[in-house]
Each structure stands twice: as structure tokens, then as C-alpha cells.
Amino acid sequence: MVKKKDDVPDWILSLELEEVEFVKKFIVSSGSLKELAKHYDVSYPTVRIRVDRIIQKIEVNEKIENEPFITYIKQMAIEDRITIEDAKKIIEKYRLERGNNE
């Protein structure tokens, strides 16, 4: 159970609200792309493209989360060498700079 915002996985936070709603509808429809196509009144290929884009976004976020620099910063926070708040700020700054350079 997610008890506070800090417990929400980064891959979810990387999604737009509309994408989160889409994922919710996908789950509620038991993963049926045909159901989603009916709900959104679009074709199956259109829904498939949207699912593929969300998958790519999640994979990019996972790749960034597993980068050695981010792992190092998290480890420093775990070892109380820096505060969790500072670790979050450093990681956020790193993500912003990486996002602007790619």
C-alpha cells in the first residue's frame, strides 16, 4: 500500500495524469486493448501505439533510475552521508539536465 507520495514509484511519477488514467482503464478492462479502443472510440492500432509509448516512457525512466550516479546518490543517503532531501534534489537536478541533453 502506498502511504505517502514518497512511496510512489518514479515510473508512475514520470507519467502524465492522462497516461495514469489510461493505465487505470487498461487494468480495469483486464488488459483488453479492444475494450480500451471501444472506451476511447478509437481503433485498436491507435490504442496499441499509445500503450507502446507508455511502455517506452516507463523503460526510459527505469534506465535512468538504474544509472550508476543515481544509485551512488541513493547509497549515500542510505548511509546517512547526505540527507534524503539533498539526495532527492541532486537526483532531480541530474534528471532535468539529462532530459535537456537527450
QUILINCOR-V606711 format. One record per run of one state. SS is the DSSP state (2 for helix, 1 for strand, 0 for the rest). FROM is the first residue (numbers start at 1). LEN is the number of residues. If there is no record, write none. Layout:
BEGIN
SS_FROM_LEN ; SS_FROM_LEN
END
This chain:
BEGIN
0_1_4 ; 2_5_3 ; 0_8_2 ; 2_10_4 ; 0_14_3 ; 2_17_12 ; 0_29_4 ; 2_33_8 ; 0_41_3 ; 2_44_22 ; 0_66_2 ; 2_68_11 ; 0_79_5 ; 2_84_18 ; 0_102_1
END
